[in-house]
Amino acid sequence: MEIVAHMPSTRYIKTHLPFNLLPKQIQNGEKRPKIVYVARNPKDVCVSFYHHRVMTEGYEKSVDEFVDEFVNDVSNGKK
């Protein structure tokens, strides 16, 4: 946060933090920055994750099998 505090305005800060982990001044409304919330389509997330696993982990099952595992929250063949 020290680095961000010394950045010149206007600042753009990208984070994956959930709202409850943002600074308290934002949570309680004391400070009201513009916040852009982006949510991805779950289908897009699934396809992207499939290709990521194929390229980085050598995942060898079909897309259909991966989708079943993704929907059922199966990790490494275990539920």
C-alpha positions as CSV (number, residue, x, y, z in Angstrom):
1,M,0.0,0.0,0.0
2,E,3.0,2.3,0.6
3,I,3.8,2.3,-3.1
4,V,0.2,3.1,-4.1
5,A,0.0,5.9,-1.6
6,H,2.9,7.7,-3.3
7,M,1.7,7.2,-6.9
8,P,0.6,10.4,-8.6
9,S,-3.2,10.8,-9.2
10,T,-5.0,9.6,-11.2
11,R,-4.2,6.0,-10.2
12,Y,-5.5,2.8,-11.7
13,I,-5.1,-0.2,-9.4
14,K,-6.0,-3.7,-10.5
15,T,-6.8,-6.2,-7.8
16,H,-8.4,-9.6,-7.3
17,L,-9.3,-8.8,-3.7
18,P,-12.9,-9.3,-2.6
19,F,-14.6,-6.2,-1.2
20,N,-14.2,-7.3,2.4
21,L,-10.4,-7.1,2.0
22,L,-10.3,-3.6,0.5
23,P,-9.3,-0.7,2.9
24,K,-11.8,0.0,5.6
25,Q,-12.3,3.6,4.3
26,I,-13.7,2.2,1.1
27,Q,-15.8,-0.4,2.9
28,N,-17.4,2.2,5.2
29,G,-18.0,4.8,2.5
30,E,-15.5,7.3,3.9
31,K,-13.6,7.2,0.6
32,R,-15.6,6.5,-2.6
33,P,-13.3,5.7,-5.5
34,K,-14.6,4.6,-8.8
35,I,-14.6,0.8,-8.8
36,V,-15.1,-1.3,-11.9
37,Y,-16.2,-4.8,-11.1
38,V,-15.6,-7.4,-13.9
39,A,-17.1,-10.8,-13.8
40,R,-16.4,-13.4,-16.5
41,N,-18.9,-15.7,-18.1
42,P,-18.5,-19.2,-16.4
43,K,-18.4,-20.8,-19.8
44,D,-15.4,-18.6,-20.8
45,V,-13.7,-19.4,-17.5
46,C,-14.1,-23.1,-18.0
47,V,-12.7,-23.1,-21.6
48,S,-9.8,-20.8,-20.6
49,F,-9.0,-23.0,-17.6
50,Y,-9.1,-26.1,-19.8
51,H,-6.6,-24.7,-22.2
52,H,-4.4,-23.5,-19.3
53,R,-4.3,-27.0,-17.8
54,V,-3.6,-28.6,-21.2
55,M,-0.6,-26.2,-21.8
56,T,0.8,-26.1,-18.3
57,E,0.0,-29.5,-16.8
58,G,-0.4,-31.7,-19.9
59,Y,-4.1,-32.4,-19.1
60,E,-5.1,-35.1,-21.6
61,K,-8.8,-35.6,-21.0
62,S,-11.5,-34.3,-23.5
63,V,-13.2,-30.9,-23.1
64,D,-16.4,-32.7,-22.2
65,E,-14.7,-34.6,-19.4
66,F,-13.1,-31.4,-18.2
67,V,-16.4,-29.6,-18.2
68,D,-17.9,-32.4,-16.1
69,E,-15.0,-32.1,-13.6
70,F,-15.3,-28.3,-13.6
71,V,-19.0,-28.3,-12.9
72,N,-18.7,-30.9,-10.2
73,D,-15.7,-29.2,-8.6
74,V,-13.5,-32.2,-9.1
75,S,-9.8,-31.5,-8.6
76,N,-7.1,-33.9,-10.0
77,G,-9.7,-36.7,-10.5
78,K,-10.9,-36.4,-6.8
79,K,-14.0,-34.8,-5.5
